[in-house]
Amino acid sequence: IAGEHSSKTLSAIPRIFLFTTERQGSHPPFIVWLTPKRGARRATAIAQSGMTGFAIDSGQIVKPTIRVLEKFGDEVFMELRPRTSLVPGEYAIIGDDLTRIATFRVSTEAIR
């Protein structure tokens, strides 16, 4: 992901609301820790046999609490929250479509 930092800063325990699609064999959205590299941010993603989308290295996934608020066929409106406070750094919300990624950061000031 281009750029060293996201322009969005969230608290250490954000409540994120999003629309996504729910299909059998696809991954739910995850909060993913991004590592800086040469002026960009990245996460390791690999294709996984038998599933659509990509799998993210488990060491980079922040375990979420997912609460489905409304369902419209395959469309789902949900709340996504980390189970524990996030440490300062860069994060992304990644689902089964790598062209639709939202990024944010948690700064030291957001923790106070």
Buried (B, 14 or more C-beta within 10 A) or exposed (E): BEEEBBEEEBEBBBEBEBEBEBEEEBBEBBBBBBEEEEEEBBBEBEEEEEEEBBBBEEEBBBEBEEEEEEEEEEEBEBBBBBEEEBEEBBBBBBBBBEEEBBBBBBBEEBEE
